Every structure is written in structure tokens, then in C-alpha cells.
Amino acid sequence: MSEESTSVAGGPVVAAAPVHRDPLALIVRFQSLIGLVLVAIGGIIFSPRRHGEILFLAPDNIANIVRAVSETGIIAIGMTFVIITAGIDLSVGAVLGLSSVVTATMMISGGFGLVPTILAVLMIGTAFGMIQGTISSRFRLEPFIVTLAGLQAARGLALVVSGNQYINISYGDGPGLAPPVFSVLGERLFNNTVPVATIVFIAFAAIATVVLNTTRFGRYVFAVGGNERAARISGVPVSMVKISVYAITGFASALAGIVHAGQFNFGSANDGMGYELTAIAAVVIGGTSLFGGAGSMVGTVAGTIMLGALANILQLNNITPAMQLLATAAIIVLAAVLQSLVRRREGLGR
């Protein structure tokens, strides 16, 4: 027989419909991994050589790639939750800047210790996200508008706190000095090969993956993004879920701000400019649907590393920053177009 057959409790044999997988849907599902492999191959082919060594594959260069993407990767992990619910958060880069400024100010000017500073900054970021989620959900406003206003508010607060000045972080035990342990965020472990910032990124991604894929909250996130009305009828606390995902993004942005301050030893109101677009790009390239209801943390991590590797190989070949932006933009548009085509096919199929 050409088709599989099944029987139901003594009833007639029924031919099961063959399963057809859309090749385009499979490509979209694994587009970040496919893209990462292609960029790696391109990096090897087009990488400059030095004494016969492929610079792209040099351990120091790989470490630089993963270190460079750690901050945007942390933000992208939080952004994945929001985009799965069919939302968006444009304030993440500004919240990173605010968090870096508050981190530096509390330790240098306020004399606070490491733990109180980290807890306070994480609470500020989480509260900022919760406020945005509450406004958007309570007043049924588009997240784009609310978080655009949040971007301006966070930048303004950062300017007020910093006095529009760089706040340098020096380490020591006296007044005006940060705890030396904070400098660990700028170091590398395991024989000086793995940046601490990357460990923070991977650990946060692992926790987020467990939350999204194995908890009731994770199922609620997918349900709200897939069909908000059906989710509400089914008893899903839609407003709570929406507020929570923006709180997670605020937390992620604050965590990235702390890492940023630790890596570069200063805080500035201008930190994180453009990070929101890079994070959104990583999430979309990672296969998370802009229409909501589908996505994965693994894809986001792969998308983040792919963008970092692409930027690195372009830099190694002395390609101008303008061309780097154009290449990134083209990849984002391609990923969005593929998502739209798959969505249309699925709609026609139903």
C-alpha cells in the first residue's frame, strides 16, 4: 500500500492522510542555524590569513565574537518572550544605558556594595518593564507607541542621573571606588578563553529556555501570541502574561546594563543606542514569528551569534560600517519575507 492504514477498535481500515512538510517552513524553522553555518563557511573562505592561520577561527577572535554579542544576546533573550506574544519593546537599549549609569553611580558616588547595587538595578529594570506592560495592556495601546515613549523616558532619566557625563568606574576599597570583584565581568576564564559576559549570556539563555519550554507560563506566552482571544476564553490570564513578558525584558536589559558597565568600566546615558534593533534582528533571524505564537530561545542564540560572526568577518575584511548595516538589514528583511510567505501558505492551506 502506498499510504499508511489504521484501524479503530474493530472498525474498518482507514487510510491516514500522508504528511507533507513544506520545505520553506522547514527553512524558516531552522533559518538561524542554517544562516550561522553559512556565515561560518563564508568566514573561513573569506577570512584573511596570517602565517597560514585563518584569523576568523583564531581562539582570540572567536572569544571576541561571543563577548561582543553577549549584551545584545541577553536583551534578545528577553525580547523573544515579548515578540512571541506579538509585542515589541523599543526601550531595551535605553534601559541598558540607564542601568549602566545607575550601576556606576551607586557604587562610585553612593558607596553601595556589589550585591545591593545589582539587586537595585535589576529591580529598576524589571519595574520599568512592568510599567510599560501595564500601560499597554490596561489602556490597550500599541506596544510600539508605549515602548517608544519608554525609550525617551529611560534616556531622559539616564541623563538626569549622570548629569550627561561619563561615570568612570575605578576599583578599590576606599570611598569613590567600586568593589574589585565587579571587574570580573570584563575578564575571561578557562585559560583566558571564555569571557565572563558570555557565561552570563549562556546561563540566562538556558534559564529562559527552561521557562519557555517546560513551564505553564511558557505555554501561556505561546497561547497569547497564537490567538489572544482564544487564550482569554480558555482562562489564560492574558494581561498578567503581557505584563510579565515586558518585566522579563526590563530585567534582561538591566542585566545587560550591569554587564556593560563591568566590561567597559563606565556608565553613560548614551550606552545601548541601537541595541534594540540588533536584538530584534537576532530574534527574527532566530525564527521567532513577528506575528506571534512561535519562536525558540535556541534560535535566538544562534541568530545572535550569526549577526556577531557576520559583523566580525566584515570587519576583518575592512568592510565599512555602512556596508555592515546594509548586510544586516538585508538579512532581517529576508527573514521577515520568509515568515510572511510561510504564513500565507499556511493560511491558504486552511
Stockholm file with secondary structure:
# STOCKHOLM 1.0

chainA/1-350         MSEESTSVAGGPVVAAAPVHRDPLALIVRFQSLIGLVLVAIGGIIFSPRRHGEILFLAPDNIANIVRAVSETGIIAIGMTFVIITAGIDLSVGAVLGLSSVVTATMMISGGFGLVPTILAVLMIGTAFGMIQGTISSRFRLEPFIVTLAGLQAARGLALVVSGNQYINISYGDGPGLAPPVFSVLGERLFNNTVPVATIVFIAFAAIATVVLNTTRFGRYVFAVGGNERAARISGVPVSMVKISVYAITGFASALAGIVHAGQFNFGSANDGMGYELTAIAAVVIGGTSLFGGAGSMVGTVAGTIMLGALANILQLNNITPAMQLLATAAIIVLAAVLQSLVRRREGLGR
#=GR chainA/1-350 SS CCSCEEECTTSCEEECCCCCCCHHHHHHHTHHHHHHHHHHHHHHHHCCEETTEEGGGCHHHHHHHHHHTHHHHHHHHHHHHHHHTTCCCSCHHHHHHHHHHHHHHHHHTSCCCHHHHHHHHHHHHHHHHHHHHHHHHHTTCCHHHHHHHHHHHHHHHHHHHHTTSCEECCBSSSTTCBCGGGGGGGCEETTTTEEHHHHHHHHHHHHHHHHHHHSHHHHHHHHHHHCHHHHHHTTCCHHHHHHHHHHHHHHHHHHHHHHHHHHHSEECTTTTTTHHHHHHHHHHHTTCCTTSSCCCHHHHHHHHHHHHHHHHHHHHTTCCHHHHHHHHHHHHHHHHHHHHHHHHHHHHHC
#=GC SS_cons         CCSCEEECTTSCEEECCCCCCCHHHHHHHTHHHHHHHHHHHHHHHHCCEETTEEGGGCHHHHHHHHHHTHHHHHHHHHHHHHHHTTCCCSCHHHHHHHHHHHHHHHHHTSCCCHHHHHHHHHHHHHHHHHHHHHHHHHTTCCHHHHHHHHHHHHHHHHHHHHTTSCEECCBSSSTTCBCGGGGGGGCEETTTTEEHHHHHHHHHHHHHHHHHHHSHHHHHHHHHHHCHHHHHHTTCCHHHHHHHHHHHHHHHHHHHHHHHHHHHSEECTTTTTTHHHHHHHHHHHTTCCTTSSCCCHHHHHHHHHHHHHHHHHHHHTTCCHHHHHHHHHHHHHHHHHHHHHHHHHHHHHC
//
